[in-house]
Amino acid sequence: MIKIENITKSFGKVEVLKGVSADIARGEIVSVTGPSGAGKTTFLQIAGTLLNADSGKVYINNTDITSLGNKKLAKFRNSNIGFVFQFHHLLPEFTAAENICMPAFIKGTPKKEAVKRAEELLDFLNLSDRANHKPGEMSGGEQQRVAVARALINNPSVIFADEPSGNLDSANKKTLHQLFFSLRDKFKQTFVIVTHNNELAQMSDRIIRLSDGKIV
């Protein structure tokens, strides 16, 4: 599903990634771990099309994303990739259902179809009773599940998650971690998760450990 070939990235004189290569299979849940400053988030952002590498190639589902122009890349990202971040980034003025529908509206999905899909995801995530609540009216765990539903609305092939349970208490962390495996089983998506949480890393199919810009 994902093929990363000899990626390098520097910020000024600081070399963050030093020729990183990795293959990630379809339907695999991979955790990316390592100390702070190892290059984990940079790795995730380049693999997820949010950041350009200085050199190297990234393929997602046989598409060379490093060769796409901005418009084609934005379209590819919207249709094929979902993101879950440590901070949920929900829009405070919109309800849970409206937040979930945003990527579908950007894609051009008819409103009726987008709303139906959002309702299905809310039901799957046990959030149906929160559909019309705004983020400020929900708990942290509920907000993060809404963010997961938003990432899933366009049926992406790959979900990239950066410290997705970093702001949750232990009970909600465990619920979110188990949710990723339920989603993989139901929707067959590939998950790439940057995490400091050892429990989540050990649950994953495989761990990629980064240190000083290299896979160790």
Number of C-alpha atoms within 10 A of each C-alpha: 17 21 18 20 16 15 23 22 23 14 9 7 6 8 13 21 25 17 16 17 16 13 12 17 13 15 17 19 23 23 25 25 23 20 12 12 13 19 23 27 19 20 23 19 16 21 24 24 19 13 14 19 21 13 14 16 20 26 17 21 14 10 14 14 21 19 12 13 9 9 9 12 16 13 13 17 18 19 19 17 22 26 23 24 19 17 16 20 13 20 15 12 11 15 20 30 26 21 22 30 26 20 20 24 16 11 12 10 15 10 12 9 13 22 19 13 21 28 19 16 22 22 14 13 16 12 19 16 9 19 18 13 14 19 23 13 14 14 11 18 19 19 22 26 24 29 24 26 27 28 26 28 21 24 19 20 20 28 23 22 25 22 18 24 26 15 15 17 11 11 9 17 19 14 14 21 18 13 15 20 18 13 17 16 11 9 14 17 24 24 27 26 29 26 22 18 16 11 12 20 21 12 15 20 12 15 18 17 15 21 17 17 23 18 20 9
